[in-house]
Amino acid sequence: MTKVNTIEKSERIGFYKQLFKKVLLTASIVIALSLSYILWVGVDSASQFLPFIIVGLALVKTIFIVRLTFIQLSKIIGESHQLTHVLTLFGVLIILIVLSFSADYHALYTLNPENFKSSTALNGSFSLQFFEFLYFSLITFSSVGFGDIVPLNIAGKLLVMMEVFLSFLVLVFGIANINRIHVNK
């Protein structure tokens, strides 16, 4: 193995190690907030305020994701300009956003099934319901919006607006950094 290959390999390992450290904190917070919904759904006394608690926690998650995107990830991109690193970065970010909002939508639906109108039956198992909201989140993130699942209350609409806002920021962030990407020959 040549000295150049050894340096490139150590740079790759360093990049993924740094990415893992930066994303781990944000992902932990996002997962903790998403799992907290399970605790709140069983509480009947706060049920009228629960949709807004879910939106508030989603707003906190959105702030953490934006912070990760613009502060931490711009530092990582500044240090590593390889196309594979940038694609990995955006892949992780998109997965984090889509899964996070899937949990938000599912929590709202679990709280009250009438929070969403759907052309498909959402009264299956937990996994099937989560899959439907994973689909809805991915369609919302991509700004396609087929209309087969529609939020009917303010909380659901606010969640959709936050996800669209995040997808826009990710797109703008990607375009703004496109000139910094180097493709290895």
C-alpha positions in Angstrom: 0.0 0.0 0.0 1.4 3.4 -1.0 1.7 6.4 1.3 -1.0 8.2 -0.6 -3.4 5.3 -0.2 -2.7 5.2 3.5 -3.4 8.9 3.9 -6.6 8.7 1.9 -7.8 5.7 4.0 -7.0 7.6 7.2 -8.9 10.7 5.9 -11.9 8.5 5.1 -11.9 6.9 8.5 -11.4 10.3 10.1 -14.4 11.7 8.1 -16.8 9.0 9.1 -15.6 9.1 12.7 -16.2 12.9 12.8 -19.6 12.5 11.0 -20.6 9.8 13.5 -19.7 12.0 16.5 -21.6 15.0 15.1 -24.7 13.0 14.0 -24.8 10.9 17.2 -25.8 13.7 19.5 -28.5 15.0 17.2 -29.8 11.6 16.4 -29.9 10.7 20.1 -31.9 13.8 20.9 -34.3 13.2 17.9 -34.8 9.6 19.0 -35.3 10.5 22.6 -37.9 13.1 21.7 -39.7 10.7 19.3 -39.8 8.0 22.0 -41.2 10.5 24.5 -44.4 10.5 22.5 -45.1 7.0 23.5 -45.1 8.1 27.2 -47.4 11.1 26.4 -49.9 9.2 24.3 -51.1 7.3 27.4 -51.8 10.5 29.4 -55.5 11.4 29.0 -55.4 14.5 31.2 -53.3 16.5 28.7 -54.9 15.1 25.5 -56.2 18.5 24.3 -52.7 20.0 24.6 -50.8 16.9 23.4 -50.8 17.7 19.7 -49.2 21.0 20.5 -46.7 19.3 22.8 -45.8 17.0 19.8 -45.4 20.1 17.6 -43.3 21.8 20.2 -41.0 18.7 20.5 -40.8 18.5 16.7 -39.8 22.2 16.6 -37.0 21.4 19.1 -35.9 18.5 16.8 -36.1 20.8 13.8 -33.8 23.3 15.5 -31.3 20.6 16.3 -31.4 19.3 12.8 -30.9 22.8 11.3 -28.0 23.4 13.8 -26.5 20.1 12.7 -26.9 21.0 9.1 -25.6 24.6 9.0 -23.0 24.6 11.8 -21.5 21.2 12.2 -21.9 19.7 8.7 -20.5 22.8 7.0 -17.4 22.3 9.1 -17.2 18.7 8.0 -17.7 19.7 4.3 -15.0 22.3 4.7 -12.6 19.7 5.7 -13.6 17.0 3.3 -14.6 17.8 -0.3 -15.1 14.2 -1.6 -18.3 13.4 -3.4 -18.8 10.2 -1.4 -18.5 12.1 1.8 -21.0 14.7 0.8 -23.5 12.1 -0.4 -23.1 10.2 2.8 -23.7 13.4 4.8 -26.9 14.2 2.9 -28.1 10.6 3.1 -27.8 10.5 6.8 -29.5 13.9 7.1 -32.4 12.9 4.9 -32.9 9.6 6.8 -32.8 11.4 10.1 -35.5 14.0 9.0 -37.8 11.4 7.3 -37.7 9.0 10.3 -38.1 11.8 12.8 -41.2 13.2 11.1 -42.6 9.7 10.6 -42.6 9.3 14.4 -44.3 12.7 14.7 -47.1 11.9 12.3 -47.6 8.5 13.8 -47.8 10.0 17.3 -50.5 12.4 16.1 -52.4 9.5 14.5 -52.1 7.4 17.6 -53.4 10.2 19.7 -56.5 10.7 17.5 -57.0 8.8 14.2 -59.1 11.6 12.9 -56.0 13.9 12.8 -55.4 12.5 9.3 -57.6 11.6 6.3 -56.3 8.7 4.3 -57.4 6.9 1.1 -55.9 3.7 2.5 -56.8 1.9 5.7 -54.5 3.0 8.6 -56.0 0.8 11.2 -53.5 -2.0 10.9 -50.7 -3.0 13.2 -48.1 -0.5 14.6 -45.6 -1.4 11.9 -48.1 -1.0 9.1 -49.2 2.4 10.4 -45.6 3.5 10.9 -44.8 2.4 7.3 -47.7 4.5 6.0 -46.4 7.6 7.9 -42.8 6.8 6.7 -44.2 6.9 3.2 -46.1 10.1 3.9 -43.0 11.7 5.4 -40.9 10.7 2.4 -43.5 12.0 0.0 -43.7 15.3 2.0 -39.9 15.6 2.1 -39.7 15.2 -1.6 -42.5 17.8 -2.1 -44.5 15.4 -4.2 -47.6 15.3 -2.0 -49.9 12.8 -3.7 -52.8 13.7 -1.3 -53.6 10.1 -0.2 -52.8 11.1 3.4 -53.8 14.5 4.5 -53.4 16.2 7.9 -56.7 17.6 9.1 -55.7 19.7 12.1 -53.4 22.6 12.8 -50.8 20.4 14.6 -50.5 18.0 11.6 -50.3 20.9 9.2 -47.5 22.6 11.3 -45.6 19.3 11.2 -45.9 19.1 7.4 -44.8 22.8 7.1 -41.7 22.1 9.3 -40.7 19.1 7.2 -41.1 21.0 4.0 -39.0 23.8 5.5 -36.3 21.3 6.4 -36.3 19.7 3.0 -35.9 23.2 1.4 -33.0 24.0 3.7 -31.3 20.7 2.9 -31.7 21.4 -0.8 -30.4 25.0 -0.5 -27.5 23.8 1.7 -26.6 21.2 -0.9 -26.7 23.7 -3.8 -24.7 26.2 -1.8 -21.9 23.7 -1.2 -21.9 22.1 -4.7 -18.8 24.1 -5.8 -16.8 22.7 -2.8 -17.2 19.1 -4.0 -14.3 17.3 -5.7 -14.7 14.2 -7.7 -11.8 11.8 -7.6 -10.6 10.5 -11.0 
